[in-house]
Amino acid sequence: MNSSLLCSLLSIRHKVHIEKFSSSNTCDLFEKYGRVVQGWNIILTNHIKICQTSLYKIYLNDIIQYQYLVCRSLLDLIKESKNKNWHIPILILTLTELRLLTNYFTINISTDINGRISPPTQRIAELSINNDRQISETHVNKTIELLTEAFRVCTSDRCTEQRLSKKWGAIQILNQLLKLCHRIKRYELGEQLLSFAEQSLEYRHYLLEDQKMTYDYFLG
């Protein structure tokens, strides 16, 4: 499978694809005629809903729910895929964009946060948001739980062949988790996270420069 092509297709920061899938009848046509690999229907359907929601300027709360379902479904597929890791770049992309969406809801969690919130796209940045504190906490907690679960799935992979191992994805997912925990001042990372981080220098070459800065800030 072409991970790069699917990353481009599923990115909510990719303007061309958002516009392509924004037609009001796209989802109906897909469900009626679409034929994809088993397990991908719910992923593509929810991505189409994100595109349509951003076009019609509905609540951002709906988009984060759809993005969560995209990530949840991808993670379930990865759990079932033995000795395969081509899904990992796609999972990292969708989890990163879920974390960026979650940033909008962290304002209600900690009022002394400094710095600009990073919008996935300007169009999404203009959407209305229901930022009730309880709703905000629910979105943030669900994202943290999903990131943590994804991290553990990657670290627990038993595949001995490095090129097929899912473990290299753990350092990228950990990076997203650290960024979100830092934003809401939740520094209590589990022992498994810290233990892996201290032993994961061999995976650091998978990080971009700005990601290495985040990693070094927390763990040295």
ROTITI-700401 format. One record per residue (C-alpha): residue number from 1; y, z, x; chain. Coordinates in nm, 3 decimals. Example, Ala and Ser with C-alpha at 12.3 -4.5 7.8 and 13.67 -1.06 7.14 Angstrom:
2
(1, (-0.450, 0.780, 1.230), "A")
(2, (-0.106, 0.714, 1.367), "A")
//
This chain:
220
(1, (0.000, 0.000, 0.000), "A")
(2, (0.357, -0.073, 0.112), "A")
(3, (0.523, 0.270, 0.136), "A")
(4, (0.861, 0.125, 0.239), "A")
(5, (0.874, -0.103, -0.065), "A")
(6, (0.781, 0.181, -0.300), "A")
(7, (1.041, 0.409, -0.137), "A")
(8, (1.304, 0.147, -0.206), "A")
(9, (1.180, 0.103, -0.562), "A")
(10, (1.177, 0.475, -0.644), "A")
(11, (1.502, 0.579, -0.474), "A")
(12, (1.776, 0.683, -0.714), "A")
(13, (2.023, 0.604, -0.436), "A")
(14, (1.923, 0.237, -0.445), "A")
(15, (2.186, 0.079, -0.671), "A")
(16, (2.012, -0.257, -0.713), "A")
(17, (1.691, -0.106, -0.851), "A")
(18, (1.878, 0.136, -1.077), "A")
(19, (2.062, -0.154, -1.239), "A")
(20, (1.740, -0.357, -1.264), "A")
(21, (1.560, -0.081, -1.454), "A")
(22, (1.855, 0.025, -1.671), "A")
(23, (1.789, -0.214, -1.958), "A")
(24, (1.726, -0.016, -2.277), "A")
(25, (1.392, -0.189, -2.343), "A")
(26, (1.256, -0.176, -1.987), "A")
(27, (1.047, 0.135, -2.047), "A")
(28, (0.897, -0.003, -2.370), "A")
(29, (0.810, -0.332, -2.200), "A")
(30, (0.656, -0.151, -1.905), "A")
(31, (0.440, 0.070, -2.125), "A")
(32, (0.328, -0.232, -2.328), "A")
(33, (0.261, -0.484, -2.052), "A")
(34, (0.268, -0.292, -1.725), "A")
(35, (-0.047, -0.280, -1.517), "A")
(36, (-0.031, -0.051, -1.216), "A")
(37, (-0.265, 0.158, -1.003), "A")
(38, (-0.412, 0.450, -1.194), "A")
(39, (-0.180, 0.751, -1.186), "A")
(40, (0.139, 0.554, -1.126), "A")
(41, (0.231, 0.490, -1.490), "A")
(42, (0.395, 0.829, -1.539), "A")
(43, (0.576, 0.797, -1.205), "A")
(44, (0.730, 0.459, -1.284), "A")
(45, (0.801, 0.548, -1.647), "A")
(46, (0.999, 0.858, -1.549), "A")
(47, (1.184, 0.664, -1.278), "A")
(48, (1.287, 0.406, -1.539), "A")
(49, (1.411, 0.690, -1.761), "A")
(50, (1.625, 0.815, -1.471), "A")
(51, (1.782, 0.470, -1.432), "A")
(52, (1.854, 0.447, -1.804), "A")
(53, (1.993, 0.801, -1.819), "A")
(54, (2.234, 0.731, -1.533), "A")
(55, (2.351, 0.411, -1.706), "A")
(56, (2.420, 0.574, -2.042), "A")
(57, (2.572, 0.888, -1.884), "A")
(58, (2.346, 1.141, -2.051), "A")
(59, (2.305, 1.494, -1.915), "A")
(60, (2.216, 1.536, -1.549), "A")
(61, (1.968, 1.797, -1.675), "A")
(62, (1.755, 1.514, -1.813), "A")
(63, (1.756, 1.330, -1.480), "A")
(64, (1.638, 1.633, -1.284), "A")
(65, (1.355, 1.685, -1.535), "A")
(66, (1.242, 1.323, -1.494), "A")
(67, (1.270, 1.344, -1.114), "A")
(68, (1.064, 1.663, -1.117), "A")
(69, (0.791, 1.481, -1.312), "A")
(70, (0.799, 1.194, -1.061), "A")
(71, (0.746, 1.440, -0.773), "A")
(72, (0.486, 1.642, -0.962), "A")
(73, (0.280, 1.331, -1.040), "A")
(74, (0.304, 1.207, -0.681), "A")
(75, (0.188, 1.541, -0.546), "A")
(76, (-0.109, 1.540, -0.785), "A")
(77, (-0.204, 1.193, -0.658), "A")
(78, (-0.182, 1.312, -0.298), "A")
(79, (-0.409, 1.608, -0.372), "A")
(80, (-0.674, 1.368, -0.498), "A")
(81, (-0.640, 1.125, -0.206), "A")
(82, (-0.879, 1.219, 0.073), "A")
(83, (-0.809, 1.087, 0.424), "A")
(84, (-0.506, 0.892, 0.303), "A")
(85, (-0.142, 0.964, 0.378), "A")
(86, (0.047, 0.651, 0.275), "A")
(87, (0.194, 0.845, -0.021), "A")
(88, (0.369, 1.095, 0.208), "A")
(89, (0.688, 0.893, 0.284), "A")
(90, (0.731, 0.836, -0.091), "A")
(91, (0.681, 1.206, -0.166), "A")
(92, (0.936, 1.302, 0.101), "A")
(93, (1.190, 1.058, -0.044), "A")
(94, (1.149, 1.176, -0.403), "A")
(95, (1.150, 1.545, -0.303), "A")
(96, (1.466, 1.489, -0.098), "A")
(97, (1.639, 1.334, -0.398), "A")
(98, (1.512, 1.617, -0.621), "A")
(99, (1.668, 1.861, -0.375), "A")
(100, (1.998, 1.668, -0.383), "A")
(101, (1.997, 1.680, -0.763), "A")
(102, (1.918, 2.051, -0.753), "A")
(103, (2.227, 2.106, -0.537), "A")
(104, (2.438, 2.059, -0.850), "A")
(105, (2.277, 2.361, -1.011), "A")
(106, (2.312, 2.594, -0.711), "A")
(107, (2.682, 2.654, -0.781), "A")
(108, (2.584, 2.890, -1.061), "A")
(109, (2.336, 3.076, -0.840), "A")
(110, (2.574, 3.167, -0.559), "A")
(111, (2.949, 3.157, -0.620), "A")
(112, (3.046, 3.188, -0.252), "A")
(113, (2.882, 2.860, -0.139), "A")
(114, (3.108, 2.654, 0.084), "A")
(115, (3.089, 2.281, 0.144), "A")
(116, (3.071, 1.966, -0.061), "A")
(117, (2.777, 1.899, -0.288), "A")
(118, (2.598, 1.580, -0.185), "A")
(119, (2.553, 1.345, -0.482), "A")
(120, (2.258, 1.104, -0.482), "A")
(121, (2.493, 0.839, -0.623), "A")
(122, (2.848, 0.829, -0.757), "A")
(123, (2.717, 0.726, -1.098), "A")
(124, (2.495, 1.034, -1.117), "A")
(125, (2.779, 1.250, -0.985), "A")
(126, (2.982, 1.152, -1.292), "A")
(127, (2.720, 1.269, -1.544), "A")
(128, (2.768, 1.572, -1.765), "A")
(129, (2.583, 1.887, -1.667), "A")
(130, (2.471, 2.191, -1.861), "A")
(131, (2.519, 2.454, -1.592), "A")
(132, (2.423, 2.762, -1.788), "A")
(133, (2.313, 3.020, -1.530), "A")
(134, (1.962, 3.061, -1.670), "A")
(135, (1.908, 2.684, -1.685), "A")
(136, (2.041, 2.649, -1.331), "A")
(137, (1.805, 2.917, -1.200), "A")
(138, (1.512, 2.749, -1.374), "A")
(139, (1.587, 2.412, -1.211), "A")
(140, (1.635, 2.565, -0.867), "A")
(141, (1.321, 2.780, -0.885), "A")
(142, (1.106, 2.490, -1.005), "A")
(143, (1.228, 2.276, -0.716), "A")
(144, (1.158, 2.550, -0.461), "A")
(145, (0.809, 2.606, -0.605), "A")
(146, (0.730, 2.233, -0.593), "A")
(147, (0.859, 2.198, -0.236), "A")
(148, (0.651, 2.499, -0.131), "A")
(149, (0.341, 2.359, -0.300), "A")
(150, (0.393, 2.019, -0.134), "A")
(151, (0.434, 2.192, 0.203), "A")
(152, (0.107, 2.379, 0.158), "A")
(153, (-0.080, 2.066, 0.048), "A")
(154, (0.028, 1.893, 0.369), "A")
(155, (-0.046, 2.185, 0.601), "A")
(156, (-0.391, 2.243, 0.451), "A")
(157, (-0.507, 1.884, 0.504), "A")
(158, (-0.846, 1.883, 0.682), "A")
(159, (-0.836, 1.524, 0.806), "A")
(160, (-0.898, 1.525, 1.182), "A")
(161, (-0.764, 1.175, 1.246), "A")
(162, (-0.392, 1.215, 1.313), "A")
(163, (-0.286, 0.875, 1.181), "A")
(164, (-0.443, 0.960, 0.842), "A")
(165, (-0.340, 1.326, 0.835), "A")
(166, (-0.092, 1.455, 0.579), "A")
(167, (0.023, 1.734, 0.814), "A")
(168, (0.310, 1.533, 0.963), "A")
(169, (0.481, 1.539, 0.621), "A")
(170, (0.499, 1.919, 0.621), "A")
(171, (0.784, 1.937, 0.873), "A")
(172, (0.999, 1.702, 0.661), "A")
(173, (0.927, 1.897, 0.343), "A")
(174, (0.996, 2.226, 0.521), "A")
(175, (1.334, 2.087, 0.623), "A")
(176, (1.427, 2.020, 0.259), "A")
(177, (1.309, 2.366, 0.160), "A")
(178, (1.519, 2.530, 0.431), "A")
(179, (1.830, 2.343, 0.319), "A")
(180, (1.788, 2.451, -0.042), "A")
(181, (1.708, 2.813, 0.044), "A")
(182, (2.014, 2.827, 0.270), "A")
(183, (2.238, 2.694, -0.008), "A")
(184, (2.139, 2.973, -0.246), "A")
(185, (2.116, 3.239, 0.028), "A")
(186, (1.743, 3.284, -0.021), "A")
(187, (1.625, 3.336, 0.334), "A")
(188, (1.293, 3.505, 0.265), "A")
(189, (1.053, 3.230, 0.363), "A")
(190, (0.682, 3.299, 0.338), "A")
(191, (0.471, 3.376, 0.642), "A")
(192, (0.286, 3.047, 0.610), "A")
(193, (0.613, 2.852, 0.636), "A")
(194, (0.731, 3.042, 0.942), "A")
(195, (0.390, 3.031, 1.105), "A")
(196, (0.370, 2.654, 1.070), "A")
(197, (0.729, 2.606, 1.186), "A")
(198, (0.663, 2.799, 1.506), "A")
(199, (0.360, 2.584, 1.585), "A")
(200, (0.490, 2.245, 1.472), "A")
(201, (0.679, 2.122, 1.778), "A")
(202, (0.436, 1.829, 1.797), "A")
(203, (0.574, 1.703, 1.466), "A")
(204, (0.943, 1.729, 1.556), "A")
(205, (0.963, 1.362, 1.649), "A")
(206, (0.934, 1.284, 1.277), "A")
(207, (1.273, 1.451, 1.215), "A")
(208, (1.607, 1.272, 1.225), "A")
(209, (1.886, 1.425, 1.434), "A")
(210, (2.056, 1.600, 1.140), "A")
(211, (1.717, 1.733, 1.027), "A")
(212, (1.651, 1.874, 1.374), "A")
(213, (1.981, 2.061, 1.349), "A")
(214, (1.868, 2.226, 1.024), "A")
(215, (1.529, 2.309, 1.173), "A")
(216, (1.683, 2.456, 1.490), "A")
(217, (1.940, 2.655, 1.293), "A")
(218, (1.670, 2.850, 1.111), "A")
(219, (1.393, 2.867, 1.366), "A")
(220, (1.533, 2.786, 1.709), "A")
//
